[in-house]
Amino acid sequence: MSLSDVEEIVPSAERVAASLRDEILSGALPPGTPLRETALSAEFAVSRNTFREGLRLLGAEGLIEAQLYKGAVVADMSEARIRDIYLVRRTLELRAIEESGAASTAALDALENAVRLTERAAAEADWRLVGTASLRFHGALVATLGSPMLDTFFHGVTAQQRLAFAAASDEAEFQEPWTPRDREICDLVRAGFRAAAGAAMRRYLDDSEQMLVRLTRGR
């Protein structure tokens, strides 16, 4: 393969990975969804080699897995993976709250906008969108740190979190409690009450992790 071939494949593969990652984050591709190479490479207008490279990128993030006789499918989240997700979330989100005094006005406004989207979706009982908007709120919180590298990394983490939501058979029952808690954290951060916001976030993540682990074990 020539250097020019590599230069063509890499950005196209990243585009494929980004699109599929966004679909996973939105809930459009739940765990177990097959990713048919022939059909999807045609849909993305890329070669099969390029599509495979996009899948490799997602596999490195834990978002897809290879299954015997099925090929690539969207991954399911194990209890160990869920616990790892929450370890990462505590590390980044609690740090973001600690450092939020230095956040820009635009970054804090992004928190408010994300929570408002969550609240509108809840009012319309669009529970899949509630889950997506809530994850985007937490992504906006990490974004207050001002690190594009962390933003990119955390986007993959929130996509894995979305896959973990599949353990809940009743999406409305699972998603409904978190919207007011997102609002509480947002208001505390924007008001500068960082200690209270951190305590609320720690409770939030503890409760969410315990619920998902319990649901995963019962599935």
N, C-alpha and C positions, 0 to 999 in steps of 0.2 A: 504494500500500500504506500503510495507516495505521500509526501508532506502536504500537498494540495488536497489530497483526498481526506487526510486527517483534519485539515483546517475546515473542510466543508462539513464533515460528519459531526464534529464536536458541538458547534453552535446549534445545529439542527437537532442533535440528540438532547441537548439541554432544553430546547424548546419543547420537544416531545415530553420530556420529564416534567417540565414546569406545568404543562397543560394537564397531564395526568395527575400530578400532585394537587393541583387546584380542584380537579374533579373529585379526588379523594377527600379533600378538605371540605368540600361542599356537601358531601354525603352522596354524591351521584354514583360513586363507585364503592359499594360496600365490600367487606371482606368476602373472599371467595369468587369475586367477579373475574371471569377469564379475560385475559388480554390477548386477543387473537392477532397474531403477528401480521398475517396477510391482510386482513380487513383494516386494521388500525394503521399499518404503514401506508396503505392507500389513502385512508382518511386524512392522515397528516401530510400526505404527498412527499414522503421520504422513502429511501431505500429500506429494505429489510435489515441490512446491516446497521443503518442509522437508528432504526427503531429498536433493535436489540441493544444498542449502546444506551439509548434512553432508558430501557428497562434495567440495564446494569446499574445506572445511576440511582434509580429508585430502589433496586435491590440493596445497594449499599446503605440506603437510608432505612431499611427495614420495612418498606412500604409494599413490596411485592415478594413473592416466593415462587419457586418452581415446584410443581406437583407432578408426580408420575402420571402419565397419560393425559394430563390436562395442560401442561406447559405453564406459562406464567399466569399467576392469579394474584389478585389483591390480597395482601397478607391479613391474617387474623392476629390479634394481640393476645399473647399469653399473660399469665399473672406476672411472670418475671419481667416481661417487657413493660407492662403497665407500671410496675413499681419503679422501673428505670425512668420511664417518662416523668413520673412525679418527682424523682430525685432531680432531674434536669429542671423541671418547672420551679421547684422550690429554690434551687440555686439562682436561676435567672430572674424570676419574678420578684422574689424577696429582695434581691440586690437592686432591681429596678426601683422598687419602692424606697429603699434606703437612699438611693441617689436621685430621687425625683425632685428634690429641691433645686437641682441644676437643670431640670428639663425645660425646654423651650415652651413658649405659649402655644405654638403650633402643635407640638407633641402632646400637650395636655388637652388641647381641643380635640385631637384625634381620639383620645380616650372617651371624651364626652360623646362624640359622634358615633363611636362604636357601641356604646351603651344604649344610645337612643335607637339605633337600628335593632338591637336586641329587644328592647322594650316594644317597639312597633311590631316586630315579628311575633312576640308573645301575645300582644293584644289581638293579633289576627290568627292566633293559634297555628302559626306556621312553625312547627317545632323543629323541623330540619334546619330552617333558616336561623332559628334561635341558637341552635348548637353551633352553626357556622359563625354567626355574629359574635357569640360569646368567645369563641376561640380567637376571632379577630381582635376583640377587646384585649385579650391577654397578650396577643402579639403586639398590639399598640403600646401596651405597658412596657414590654421588653424594648420596644423601639425608642422609648424615652431615654435609653442608655446611649443612643446615638451611634451604634455600631452596625454598619451594614452586614458585616460578617455574622454577628449574632442574629440579626434579623433573618438572614438566609437560613441559618442553622435552625432557628426556632420555628420557621415556617414548616420545615420537615417534621419537627416534633409535634406541632399542632395537627398535622395531617395524620400522624400516628395516633394522636389522641382521638381524632374523629373515628378512626377504625375501632378504637376501644369502646366507643359509644355503642357499637353494634351489639354489645353484650346485653343492653337494655331492650327488652321486648316491647315495652311501652314507652315510646319516645317522649310523649307529652309528660308522663309521670316523672321521667328521669330529668328532663330539661327544665321543667317549670320552676323548681326551687332556686336555680342559680341566677336568674335575672335580677331579683332584688339584691342579691349578694354582690353581683357585679356592680350594681348601682352604688351600693354602700362603699365598696373599695374605691370606685372612681371618685366619689364625692370626698372621701377622706384624703386621697392623694392630691386632688386639686385644691383642697383647703389647706394642705401642708401638714396634716396630722399623720406623719409618717409612721410613728410607733403604732398607732391604732390601726392604720391601714395594713401594716405588716402583720399584726395579730389577726386581723380579719382574713387576710390572705392565707395565713398558715392554717387557720380553721377550715377555710374553704377547700384548700388542697387536701388536707387530711380527710375531710368528709367525702370529697369526691373520689379520692383514691380508695378509701374503704368501701364505698358503694360499688365501684367498678370491680374491685377484687372479689367482693361477695357475689356480684352478678356473674362474673367469669367462672367462679367455682361452681355456681349452681347451674350453669348452662350445660 
